[in-house]
Amino acid sequence: MAQAERTRERLPPEVFDLPVEKMRAGYYTDAYFNHTRATLLANGRRPRVVMQVFQKKDAYLGGMDEALAILRLCSDDWEGLTVHALHDGDRIEPWESVLTVEGDYTTFAHLETVYLGVLARRTMITTNVVAVLEAANGKPLIFMPARHDHHRVQTGDGYAAYVAGRIVGAPIGVTTDEQASWWGGRGIGTVPHSLISSYGGNTVLAATKFAEWANEDVNITVLVDFENHSIQTALEVARALGSKLWGVRLDTSEALVDRSLWDEMGDFKPTGVNERLVRKVSDALDGDGFEQVKIVVSGGFTIEKIREFEERGVPVDAYGVGSSLIRGSNDFTADIVLTDGRPAAKVGRRFKPNPRLEPVE
């Protein structure tokens, strides 16, 4: 798959709205780093070190601009540091240095916990989303984990997903304005179950009222599984909305079998959003003259399920993926590899110059 052209410009530090004073005070830092720094300062010891940051997987880097903002705004002497770094979205290898910081260790020792945590979280998200987009063959992805995690992680996670979209060159939609805030986007969404419930379970009425309210630039997409009769509901909605309808979303629970499959069970897994259900909905829409209506699927989709759908040519136009995108790990480590010009790393970890690193002004 062709890689999209990506900007090498970094986000400005003020975008991240960091709690600068608390970070400077070590409030978010593992106590042992604060204790280390206090010991050095009490002893008048200010070693000049080279800190090397790396991780141990094939991955796509996320969180670097945020990590640099932490160093820039929260270190005691940014001007006294020499920093080299890769960019958000760069493909990285196991043990490859993604960041080096050289300078008086006491001026940035209190920030290690914070910048490593940022790199770990955002790299995990970026890498997961790239993998899903590649499995989906570049089809649009709706990034839907907001309800599965704490609201404070939304901002950076949404940007990490956006970076993944730029890597692959595929559209990414996020579901909250906060997730889209760093690049100036907006959250998107479908007609949800709650709106349908609010109109007494009448999907067509809810969709019609939503269409009357929505701006012209909204791609109106309607959940059609409320009555567990996705084919019938999809056709009713399409007939009611006509050209206003962009797509229908299948989100059948993994504990349910759609009514259209009740007479066909026996040779396939009938629950949830499955291949046969998608094909039946697609065929019904096409047969009724609604070939332009997109099909969005969600509910329990993982990279494995998406890959299977794509290999089998299931007629899906976009995938909604939630909790699986925020699972896993991509831990980073920081080692002091030089102290006052002499090797200082633990056995097996030595300074590894990386010509890909770029100076950070």
C-alpha atoms as one frame of an Amber mdcrd trajectory, in Angstrom:
protein
   0.000   0.000   0.000   1.376   3.403  -0.951   2.385   5.597   1.926   0.838
   9.036   2.150   3.026  12.122   2.096   3.330  13.409   5.649   4.415  16.747
   7.006   7.621  16.970   9.037   6.407  20.003  10.934   5.943  19.466  14.652
   2.939  20.581  16.656   3.707  23.690  18.752   4.089  23.011  22.501   1.108
  25.171  23.506  -1.256  22.807  21.671  -0.859  20.212  24.433  -2.097  22.408
  27.293   0.326  20.776  29.729   0.075  21.201  33.522   3.525  22.779  33.402
   3.960  23.729  37.048   2.964  20.297  38.301   5.273  18.615  35.798   8.143
  20.864  36.799   7.484  19.956  40.430   7.649  16.225  39.689   3.999  15.703
  40.548   3.521  13.083  37.812   6.974  11.529  38.219   7.982   8.219  39.786
   9.326   9.102  43.210  12.697   7.479  42.594  13.481   9.978  39.835  12.557
  12.868  42.108  14.718  11.363  44.851  17.607  10.886  42.427  17.424  14.494
  41.312  17.187  15.781  44.881  20.216  13.725  45.906  22.316  15.081  43.058
  21.311  18.658  43.746  22.009  18.310  47.473  25.473  16.995  46.642  26.174
  19.684  44.069  26.564  17.010  41.416  25.365  18.008  37.944  26.434  15.248
  35.545  26.273  15.943  31.844  24.598  12.910  30.321  23.277  11.525  27.072
  19.861   9.915  27.551  18.754   7.439  24.896  15.081   6.468  24.466  13.953
   3.302  22.669  11.401   0.483  22.599  11.490  -3.177  21.588   8.979  -3.702
  18.760   8.413  -2.941  15.101   6.069   0.004  15.493   4.936   3.421  14.303
   6.015   6.271  16.527   3.438   8.396  18.304   3.625  11.061  20.989   6.977
  12.554  20.031   5.736  16.128  19.593   4.034  15.854  22.982   7.181  14.429
  24.593   9.252  17.277  23.171   6.745  19.799  24.492   7.205  18.314  27.960
  10.966  18.680  27.718  10.764  22.167  26.264   8.276  23.606  28.768   9.032
  21.630  31.921  12.800  21.142  32.019  14.843  23.579  34.091  16.991  24.665
  31.146  15.718  23.802  27.676  18.341  25.993  26.037  21.046  23.953  27.754
  19.806  20.672  26.257  20.790  19.153  22.936  17.859  17.103  21.678  17.527
  14.873  18.625  14.294  13.068  17.748  12.314  11.193  15.159   8.861  12.379
  14.058   5.366  11.207  14.853   4.429   8.552  12.316   7.984   7.332  11.668
   8.340   3.578  11.397  10.671   2.343  14.124  12.532  -0.884  14.814  13.271
  -2.731  18.065  15.967  -0.988  20.131  16.169   1.944  17.706  16.811   5.285
  19.408  13.833   7.563  18.848  15.057  10.398  21.089  18.324  11.492  22.645
  18.682  14.225  25.243  22.095  15.602  26.176  22.697  18.019  29.005  22.733
  18.533  32.765  20.748  15.550  34.061  19.293  17.465  36.979  17.488  19.799
  34.580  15.308  17.015  33.092  15.567  13.975  35.408  12.087  14.719  36.770
  10.462  14.301  33.351  11.412  10.749  32.383   8.226   9.117  33.670   6.077
  11.605  31.818   7.659  11.582  28.369   8.064   7.803  28.377   4.398   7.377
  29.284   3.344   9.679  26.467   5.473   7.817  23.916   4.197   4.430  25.129
   0.507   5.297  24.933   0.541   7.195  21.659   2.831   4.721  19.875   0.532
   1.864  20.887  -2.485   3.688  19.440  -0.729   4.744  16.227   0.635   1.251
  15.625  -2.726  -0.411  16.304  -4.595   1.934  13.985  -2.053   1.519  11.174
  -2.450  -2.256  11.432  -6.244  -2.001  11.240  -6.161   0.425   8.307  -3.806
  -1.844   6.405  -6.066  -4.819   7.116  -9.020  -2.752   5.858  -7.209  -1.998
   2.583  -7.429   1.739   3.123 -11.176   1.873   3.727 -12.318   4.600   6.145
 -12.077   3.887   9.852 -14.228   5.386  12.586 -12.074   5.546  15.731 -14.561
   4.688  18.493 -12.740   3.958  21.791 -13.890   7.098  23.643 -16.467   5.224
  25.709 -13.936   2.544  26.651 -11.399   4.732  28.420 -10.956   7.805  30.587
 -11.880  11.085  28.924  -8.470  12.627  29.582  -6.781  10.305  27.096  -9.085
  11.292  24.226  -7.065  14.202  22.885  -3.739  12.512  22.286  -5.294   9.196
  21.300  -7.375  10.900  18.628  -4.284  12.611  17.253  -2.372   9.306  17.282
  -5.167   7.792  15.178  -5.023  10.785  12.837  -1.262  10.282  12.420  -1.933
   6.639  11.523  -4.351   7.774   8.848  -1.686  10.018   7.349   0.803   7.131
   7.360  -1.487   4.825   5.409  -3.253   7.508   3.409  -6.713   6.439   4.576
  -9.584   8.488   6.036  -9.926   8.519   9.835 -13.015   9.741  11.620 -13.097
  10.281  15.366 -16.221  10.491  17.473 -15.529  13.438  19.795 -14.439  17.007
  19.172 -11.745  16.548  21.809 -10.162  13.698  19.862  -9.973  15.964  16.807
  -8.861  19.132  18.556  -5.114  19.004  17.877  -5.574  19.061  14.112  -8.693
  21.227  14.065 -11.174  18.524  13.108 -14.620  17.648  14.451 -16.184  14.525
  15.891 -18.500  12.531  13.633 -21.302  10.141  14.488 -24.252   8.096  13.331
 -27.884   8.156  14.402 -27.481   6.205  17.683 -29.681   3.756  19.549 -30.446
   6.405  22.159 -32.089   8.724  19.610 -34.111   5.833  18.220 -35.202   4.947
  21.755 -36.171   8.552  22.317 -38.632   8.238  19.412 -40.177   5.085  20.854
 -38.009   2.695  18.901 -39.027   4.134  15.540 -35.800   4.187  13.538 -37.334
   5.865  10.504 -38.816   8.684  12.572 -35.564   9.219  14.463 -33.580   9.234
  11.211 -35.998  11.649   9.585 -35.835  14.085  12.489 -32.055  13.803  12.565
 -31.888  14.577   8.842 -34.100  17.632   9.342 -31.718  18.900  12.028 -28.355
  18.014  10.440 -26.269  20.384   8.341 -25.693  19.580   4.698 -22.069  18.617
   5.342 -23.063  15.766   7.696 -22.837  12.279   6.212 -26.067  10.898   7.625
 -25.522   7.317   8.739 -28.210   5.400  10.593 -27.993   2.394  12.898 -30.428
  -0.199  11.530 -30.235  -3.014  14.100 -32.564  -1.548  16.758 -35.404  -3.954
  15.945 -32.963  -6.757  15.089 -34.295  -6.704  11.535 -31.503  -4.949   9.683
 -32.659  -5.583   6.123 -36.174  -4.293   6.695 -34.984  -1.297   8.706 -32.256
  -0.410   6.187 -34.788  -0.384   3.357 -37.309   1.655   5.346 -34.679   4.254
   6.210 -33.371   4.413   2.644 -36.872   4.917   1.257 -37.638   7.618   3.816
 -34.406   9.621   3.464 -33.580   9.032  -0.193 -30.507  10.939  -1.330 -29.971
  12.367   2.168 -28.872   8.960   3.440 -25.108   8.412   3.251 -24.959   5.037
   4.924 -26.412   2.442   7.262 -24.530   1.001  10.194 -24.779  -2.632  11.267
 -24.044  -3.111  14.961 -25.886  -6.313  15.915 -24.913  -7.606  19.352 -22.656
 -10.653  19.540 -25.421 -12.225  21.634 -28.125 -11.841  18.963 -29.005 -13.287
  15.565 -30.605 -10.884  13.097 -34.100 -11.963  12.040 -33.062 -12.305   8.427
 -30.816 -15.221   9.412 -33.236 -17.184  11.596 -34.022 -19.673   8.827 -30.414
 -20.080   7.695 -28.514 -21.070  10.829 -26.411 -24.203  10.946 -23.326 -23.789
   8.783 -21.935 -20.452  10.003 -21.650 -18.288  13.115 -24.927 -16.361  12.960
 -24.512 -13.922  15.836 -23.381 -10.337  15.617 -22.348  -8.593  12.426 -21.308
 -11.447  10.167 -20.576 -11.887   6.484 -23.962 -13.278   5.529 -25.841 -10.469
   7.250 -23.748  -7.801   5.513 -24.237  -9.404   2.112 -27.990  -9.688   2.604
 -28.294  -6.024   3.596 -26.105  -4.962   0.660 -28.089  -7.071  -1.818 -31.391
  -5.730  -0.490 -30.284  -2.100  -0.809 -28.878  -2.668  -4.305 -32.012  -4.510
  -5.379 -34.202  -1.622  -4.268 -32.157   0.961  -6.160 -30.010   2.220  -3.262
 -26.599   1.183  -4.557 -25.126   4.494  -3.359 -25.860   3.794   0.320 -22.682
   2.895   2.192 -22.449   0.055   4.701 -20.621   0.719   7.957 -20.004  -2.169
  10.356 -19.130  -2.052  14.040 -19.371  -4.103  17.198 -16.496  -6.380  18.194
 -14.336  -5.722  15.145 -10.673  -6.587  15.550  -7.815  -6.659  13.069  -8.409
 -10.392  12.581 -12.107  -9.968  11.809 -11.450  -7.045   9.459  -8.746  -9.001
   7.648 -11.128 -11.939   7.220 -13.873  -9.657   5.862 -11.475  -8.109   3.353
 -10.059 -11.449   2.230 -13.588 -12.681   1.566 -14.638  -9.499  -0.214 -17.475
  -8.658   2.165 -19.153  -5.448   0.854 -18.185  -3.090   3.673 -17.446   0.579
   3.012 -16.174   1.616   6.463 -15.308   0.020   9.778 -16.092   1.308  13.251
 -13.542   0.014  15.754 -13.427   0.697  19.474 -11.787  -1.073  22.382  -9.373
  -3.236  20.368  -7.485  -0.094  19.315  -6.537   0.791  22.890  -5.370  -2.656
  23.963  -1.783  -3.853  24.076   1.463  -2.175  24.993   4.429  -0.410  23.453
   6.685   0.330  26.400   9.614   2.722  26.108  12.825   2.751  28.106  15.311
   5.564  28.729  18.940   4.840  29.574  21.758   7.190  30.421  24.390   5.927
  27.996  27.067   8.577  28.514  27.986  10.449  31.702  30.492  13.280  31.399
  31.612  11.761  28.109  32.130   8.218  29.414  29.982   5.115  28.725  27.468
   4.686  31.515  24.839   2.229  30.291  23.958  -1.071  31.879  25.566  -4.180
  30.406  24.069  -4.845  26.977  22.857  -1.278  26.468  25.330   1.028  24.831
  24.999   4.295  22.985  23.649   3.586  19.499  23.838   6.645  17.249  20.876
   6.860  14.905  21.434   8.908  11.718  17.641   9.268  11.324  17.360  11.489
  14.407  16.887  15.164  13.621  17.969  18.094  15.818  15.197  19.828  17.730
  15.643  23.579  18.026
